[in-house]
Amino acid sequence: MSGFVNYISESFGELKNNVTWPTWAEAQRLTIVVAVFSIIFALAIWGVDTVFSGVIEAYFDWIK
């Protein structure tokens, strides 16, 4: 158990002293960038899925 407590303690020390945290403005900007690309990627996947679904549906209608 002491190993786990030591691990947590060292992890907090690492986060506090050795990590370079972004400024609030940079964090907001990067959050917006991630949100926009996530939406674009989701729309692209939806489009590809819709096209493939239509192709598969047309194929099965054709072989009936």
N, C-alpha and C positions, 0 to 999 in steps of 0.2 A: 504493500500500500504506500510506503514511503517513496517508492520509485515513481508512482503515479503522481503524487503530490509534488515531487521534485520536477517532473516533466511539465506539469501545469505551471509551476512557478517560473521555470526557465522559459516556457513559451510566452508568458506575459512579459517577462523581462526582454525577450527578443522583440516582441511587438512594440514595446515602449521605447526601446533604445536603438534598435537597428533597422527598423522599417521606416522608409521615407513615405509619409502619408501625403496624398494630394491635397491641394488647397480646396476649400469649399466650392469655389467657382469652377475649378477643374473637375471636381467630382460631379457637379451638376452637368457640365458640358459632356463629359464622358457617358453619363447616364442617359442623356438625350441621344447621343450617338448610338449607344447599344439598343435603346428602344426603337429608334428609326430602322436600324438594320434588322432587328428582330421582326418588325412588322413587314419589311420588304421581303425577308426570307420566308416568312409565313405565307405571304401572298403568292410568292413564286411556287412554293410547294403546293398550295391550294390549286394554282393554275395547272401545274403538271399533273396533279391528281385528277382534276376535272377532265383534262384531255385524255389521259390514259383510261379513265372510266368510260368516256364516250367511245374510245376506240375498242375497248373490250366489249362494251354493250353492242356496238355495231357489228363486231365479229360474230358474237353469239346470235344476233338476229339474222345474220347472213347465212350461218350454217344450219339454221332450223329447217 
